[in-house]
Amino acid sequence: MSAGPAHDTPEAERPIRVLLADDQHLVRTGFRVILEVEDDIEVVGEAADGERAVSMTRATSPDVVLMDVEMPGMDGLEATRQITADGPGAPAVLILTTFDRDDYLFAALRAGASGFLLKNGTPEELVEAIRVLARGDGLLAPEITRRVISTFARPGDPTGTAHRRPDADAALAELTPREREVLVLLAAGSSNAEIAAGIHLGEATVKTHVSRVLAKLGLRDRVQAVVFAYENGVVRPGG
């Protein structure tokens, strides 16, 4: 699953194209300074609000959008929903915020974000997050996985299926038993290496299974697979 649109230049030779969306000019400048010293990253534009972020994304075709949450007019969550609604060729969205809040985290994941970072992280963490998303992987650290699970376990939705997808059963029926097993392990936050060790397969085979799971379920990355698994009853909080 690609994190961004195809380009004529071979993947190994072209830089990762990044769009910055934040209402604070100094913040955007800081991100640009951090990123432009990296040989494999190119900043292709800046946006100060969500509406501009959406239009510039469609105009510049970045691989990754760094998205602030709180912006004037259209906020980052709605902008993320519109960007990711463009389909498999849409860029990955990395949410960046100063607010360590579960409602922002989960709203961002439901909106289609592929990663979530706090702005008090290090430049190295930001650069690595961009590279991870550009490879087509989601950025879901173990502590974030635990917070996702705890959200589903809250009173009022004991099964974790309040947002169940209407076509979930049909989509899940397309999975082989092995692919469903891989989905369960993805929901636990397991890496490819951990899945391979757990079900006694090679990492290359696991990677193929993961790609097939995402394709059959219409998901972009591992982050979305975790959310799907809990929302659609594949796994249960505490299970």
FIROVEX-460916 format. One record per residue (C-alpha): residue in three letters; x, y, z. Coordinates in nm, 3 decimals, always signed. Layout:
BEGIN
<site Ala, <X, Y, Z>>
...
% end
This chain:
BEGIN
<site Met, <+0.000, +0.000, +0.000>>
<site Ser, <+0.156, +0.324, -0.105>>
<site Ala, <+0.161, +0.620, +0.131>>
<site Gly, <+0.152, +0.866, -0.154>>
<site Pro, <+0.107, +0.913, -0.526>>
<site Ala, <+0.340, +0.759, -0.778>>
<site His, <+0.610, +0.972, -0.938>>
<site Asp, <+0.822, +0.921, -1.248>>
<site Thr, <+1.151, +0.928, -1.058>>
<site Pro, <+1.250, +0.593, -0.902>>
<site Glu, <+1.152, +0.572, -0.534>>
<site Ala, <+1.512, +0.531, -0.416>>
<site Glu, <+1.622, +0.852, -0.593>>
<site Arg, <+1.348, +1.102, -0.519>>
<site Pro, <+1.303, +1.281, -0.186>>
<site Ile, <+1.000, +1.238, +0.038>>
<site Arg, <+0.762, +1.523, -0.042>>
<site Val, <+0.619, +1.690, +0.270>>
<site Leu, <+0.348, +1.953, +0.316>>
<site Leu, <+0.340, +2.155, +0.641>>
<site Ala, <+0.000, +2.256, +0.784>>
<site Asp, <+0.008, +2.473, +1.097>>
<site Asp, <-0.144, +2.813, +1.173>>
<site Gln, <+0.174, +2.940, +1.342>>
<site His, <+0.432, +3.071, +1.099>>
<site Leu, <+0.721, +3.021, +1.341>>
<site Val, <+0.624, +2.657, +1.392>>
<site Arg, <+0.615, +2.593, +1.017>>
<site Thr, <+0.952, +2.764, +0.982>>
<site Gly, <+1.097, +2.545, +1.255>>
<site Phe, <+0.970, +2.230, +1.086>>
<site Arg, <+1.108, +2.345, +0.752>>
<site Val, <+1.451, +2.411, +0.902>>
<site Ile, <+1.456, +2.065, +1.059>>
<site Leu, <+1.343, +1.886, +0.745>>
<site Glu, <+1.533, +2.067, +0.473>>
<site Val, <+1.872, +1.960, +0.608>>
<site Glu, <+1.773, +1.600, +0.530>>
<site Asp, <+1.883, +1.484, +0.185>>
<site Asp, <+1.582, +1.256, +0.144>>
<site Ile, <+1.309, +1.507, +0.242>>
<site Glu, <+1.167, +1.800, +0.042>>
<site Val, <+0.915, +2.052, +0.179>>
<site Val, <+0.675, +2.123, -0.108>>
<site Gly, <+0.447, +2.375, +0.058>>
<site Glu, <+0.294, +2.532, +0.370>>
<site Ala, <-0.064, +2.591, +0.478>>
<site Ala, <-0.197, +2.801, +0.768>>
<site Asp, <-0.544, +2.643, +0.790>>
<site Gly, <-0.722, +2.320, +0.707>>
<site Glu, <-0.893, +2.441, +0.390>>
<site Arg, <-0.561, +2.553, +0.246>>
<site Ala, <-0.401, +2.225, +0.354>>
<site Val, <-0.658, +2.028, +0.154>>
<site Ser, <-0.622, +2.241, -0.160>>
<site Met, <-0.242, +2.244, -0.144>>
<site Thr, <-0.232, +1.868, -0.089>>
<site Arg, <-0.427, +1.816, -0.409>>
<site Ala, <-0.209, +2.068, -0.594>>
<site Thr, <+0.134, +1.946, -0.479>>
<site Ser, <+0.082, +1.569, -0.427>>
<site Pro, <+0.299, +1.528, -0.115>>
<site Asp, <+0.382, +1.188, +0.031>>
<site Val, <+0.326, +1.306, +0.389>>
<site Val, <+0.125, +1.593, +0.537>>
<site Leu, <+0.228, +1.725, +0.880>>
<site Met, <-0.105, +1.837, +1.023>>
<site Asp, <-0.176, +2.055, +1.324>>
<site Val, <-0.511, +1.993, +1.498>>
<site Glu, <-0.624, +2.339, +1.609>>
<site Met, <-0.631, +2.582, +1.316>>
<site Pro, <-0.873, +2.862, +1.224>>
<site Gly, <-1.166, +2.777, +1.000>>
<site Met, <-1.137, +2.414, +0.902>>
<site Asp, <-0.939, +2.231, +1.171>>
<site Gly, <-0.678, +1.963, +1.116>>
<site Leu, <-0.914, +1.675, +1.186>>
<site Glu, <-1.161, +1.775, +0.914>>
<site Ala, <-0.873, +1.847, +0.677>>
<site Thr, <-0.739, +1.498, +0.747>>
<site Arg, <-1.079, +1.344, +0.671>>
<site Gln, <-1.098, +1.524, +0.338>>
<site Ile, <-0.741, +1.439, +0.239>>
<site Thr, <-0.764, +1.070, +0.324>>
<site Ala, <-1.107, +1.043, +0.156>>
<site Asp, <-0.931, +1.090, -0.178>>
<site Gly, <-0.849, +0.718, -0.178>>
<site Pro, <-0.544, +0.490, -0.189>>
<site Gly, <-0.331, +0.753, -0.365>>
<site Ala, <-0.381, +1.004, -0.084>>
<site Pro, <-0.077, +1.105, +0.122>>
<site Ala, <-0.021, +0.983, +0.475>>
<site Val, <-0.117, +1.236, +0.743>>
<site Leu, <+0.098, +1.281, +1.052>>
<site Ile, <-0.089, +1.468, +1.326>>
<site Leu, <+0.131, +1.704, +1.529>>
<site Thr, <-0.013, +1.874, +1.836>>
<site Thr, <+0.086, +2.029, +2.167>>
<site Phe, <-0.214, +1.862, +2.331>>
<site Asp, <-0.167, +1.511, +2.469>>
<site Arg, <-0.540, +1.435, +2.467>>
<site Asp, <-0.714, +1.105, +2.401>>
<site Asp, <-1.001, +1.275, +2.218>>
<site Tyr, <-0.758, +1.429, +1.969>>
<site Leu, <-0.567, +1.104, +1.932>>
<site Phe, <-0.870, +0.894, +1.858>>
<site Ala, <-1.046, +1.154, +1.644>>
<site Ala, <-0.726, +1.176, +1.437>>
<site Leu, <-0.710, +0.800, +1.388>>
<site Arg, <-1.077, +0.783, +1.292>>
<site Ala, <-1.022, +1.070, +1.049>>
<site Gly, <-0.763, +0.856, +0.869>>
<site Ala, <-0.434, +0.980, +1.015>>
<site Ser, <-0.143, +0.739, +0.987>>
<site Gly, <+0.053, +0.876, +1.281>>
<site Phe, <+0.033, +1.100, +1.586>>
<site Leu, <+0.320, +1.293, +1.747>>
<site Leu, <+0.343, +1.559, +2.016>>
<site Lys, <+0.528, +1.878, +1.929>>
<site Asn, <+0.757, +1.833, +2.229>>
<site Gly, <+0.925, +1.540, +2.054>>
<site Thr, <+1.277, +1.559, +1.914>>
<site Pro, <+1.371, +1.655, +1.558>>
<site Glu, <+1.503, +1.301, +1.513>>
<site Glu, <+1.162, +1.156, +1.606>>
<site Leu, <+0.989, +1.384, +1.357>>
<site Val, <+1.224, +1.291, +1.073>>
<site Glu, <+1.194, +0.919, +1.147>>
<site Ala, <+0.814, +0.945, +1.165>>
<site Ile, <+0.804, +1.101, +0.818>>
<site Arg, <+1.024, +0.824, +0.679>>
<site Val, <+0.807, +0.556, +0.840>>
<site Leu, <+0.487, +0.700, +0.693>>
<site Ala, <+0.645, +0.751, +0.352>>
<site Arg, <+0.728, +0.378, +0.344>>
<site Gly, <+0.358, +0.306, +0.377>>
<site Asp, <+0.371, +0.207, +0.744>>
<site Gly, <+0.166, +0.359, +1.024>>
<site Leu, <+0.325, +0.514, +1.329>>
<site Leu, <+0.161, +0.355, +1.631>>
<site Ala, <+0.387, +0.326, +1.932>>
<site Pro, <+0.299, +0.067, +2.200>>
<site Glu, <+0.177, +0.338, +2.439>>
<site Ile, <-0.057, +0.471, +2.170>>
<site Thr, <-0.190, +0.119, +2.109>>
<site Arg, <-0.268, +0.090, +2.479>>
<site Arg, <-0.457, +0.419, +2.470>>
<site Val, <-0.656, +0.304, +2.167>>
<site Ile, <-0.752, -0.014, +2.349>>
<site Ser, <-0.849, +0.177, +2.664>>
<site Thr, <-1.074, +0.401, +2.456>>
<site Phe, <-1.269, +0.098, +2.333>>
<site Ala, <-1.289, -0.035, +2.687>>
<site Arg, <-1.462, +0.272, +2.827>>
<site Pro, <-1.814, +0.242, +2.972>>
<site Gly, <-2.091, +0.295, +2.720>>
<site Asp, <-1.936, +0.078, +2.452>>
<site Pro, <-1.829, -0.243, +2.627>>
<site Thr, <-1.789, -0.434, +2.302>>
<site Gly, <-1.585, -0.161, +2.132>>
<site Thr, <-1.809, -0.171, +1.824>>
<site Ala, <-2.000, +0.158, +1.840>>
<site His, <-1.841, +0.260, +1.508>>
<site Arg, <-1.871, -0.079, +1.335>>
<site Arg, <-1.835, -0.059, +0.957>>
<site Pro, <-2.151, -0.170, +0.771>>
<site Asp, <-1.956, -0.394, +0.534>>
<site Ala, <-1.725, -0.533, +0.802>>
<site Asp, <-1.856, -0.891, +0.792>>
<site Ala, <-1.828, -0.912, +0.414>>
<site Ala, <-1.478, -0.765, +0.420>>
<site Leu, <-1.363, -1.000, +0.696>>
<site Ala, <-1.504, -1.299, +0.507>>
<site Glu, <-1.246, -1.228, +0.235>>
<site Leu, <-0.961, -1.298, +0.478>>
<site Thr, <-0.803, -1.642, +0.501>>
<site Pro, <-0.764, -1.790, +0.852>>
<site Arg, <-0.395, -1.696, +0.845>>
<site Glu, <-0.471, -1.340, +0.740>>
<site Arg, <-0.726, -1.305, +1.019>>
<site Glu, <-0.462, -1.432, +1.263>>
<site Val, <-0.223, -1.166, +1.134>>
<site Leu, <-0.493, -0.899, +1.180>>
<site Val, <-0.539, -1.001, +1.545>>
<site Leu, <-0.164, -0.972, +1.604>>
<site Leu, <-0.157, -0.633, +1.429>>
<site Ala, <-0.429, -0.518, +1.668>>
<site Ala, <-0.201, -0.610, +1.957>>
<site Gly, <+0.063, -0.373, +1.816>>
<site Ser, <+0.299, -0.650, +1.707>>
<site Ser, <+0.576, -0.574, +1.459>>
<site Asn, <+0.635, -0.794, +1.154>>
<site Ala, <+0.924, -0.960, +1.338>>
<site Glu, <+0.704, -1.033, +1.641>>
<site Ile, <+0.426, -1.171, +1.421>>
<site Ala, <+0.676, -1.389, +1.235>>
<site Ala, <+0.810, -1.531, +1.560>>
<site Gly, <+0.460, -1.585, +1.699>>
<site Ile, <+0.323, -1.784, +1.405>>
<site His, <+0.652, -1.932, +1.282>>
<site Leu, <+0.675, -1.763, +0.944>>
<site Gly, <+0.944, -1.560, +0.771>>
<site Glu, <+0.921, -1.180, +0.791>>
<site Ala, <+0.884, -1.153, +0.412>>
<site Thr, <+0.583, -1.385, +0.426>>
<site Val, <+0.433, -1.186, +0.712>>
<site Lys, <+0.479, -0.865, +0.516>>
<site Thr, <+0.287, -1.022, +0.226>>
<site His, <+0.007, -1.127, +0.460>>
<site Val, <-0.011, -0.776, +0.609>>
<site Ser, <-0.035, -0.621, +0.262>>
<site Arg, <-0.315, -0.859, +0.167>>
<site Val, <-0.506, -0.787, +0.488>>
<site Leu, <-0.488, -0.413, +0.425>>
<site Ala, <-0.590, -0.451, +0.061>>
<site Lys, <-0.887, -0.679, +0.134>>
<site Leu, <-1.015, -0.454, +0.412>>
<site Gly, <-0.957, -0.133, +0.218>>
<site Leu, <-0.714, +0.003, +0.478>>
<site Arg, <-0.406, +0.214, +0.421>>
<site Asp, <-0.174, +0.103, +0.700>>
<site Arg, <-0.127, -0.078, +1.029>>
<site Val, <-0.275, +0.207, +1.230>>
<site Gln, <-0.603, +0.175, +1.046>>
<site Ala, <-0.590, -0.204, +1.091>>
<site Val, <-0.575, -0.163, +1.470>>
<site Val, <-0.875, +0.072, +1.471>>
<site Phe, <-1.069, -0.155, +1.233>>
<site Ala, <-1.002, -0.466, +1.442>>
<site Tyr, <-1.140, -0.309, +1.760>>
<site Glu, <-1.428, -0.123, +1.601>>
<site Asn, <-1.551, -0.430, +1.417>>
<site Gly, <-1.524, -0.691, +1.689>>
<site Val, <-1.224, -0.887, +1.558>>
<site Val, <-1.069, -0.840, +1.900>>
<site Arg, <-1.218, -0.717, +2.227>>
<site Pro, <-1.069, -0.487, +2.490>>
<site Gly, <-0.898, -0.707, +2.743>>
<site Gly, <-0.920, -1.008, +2.513>>
% end
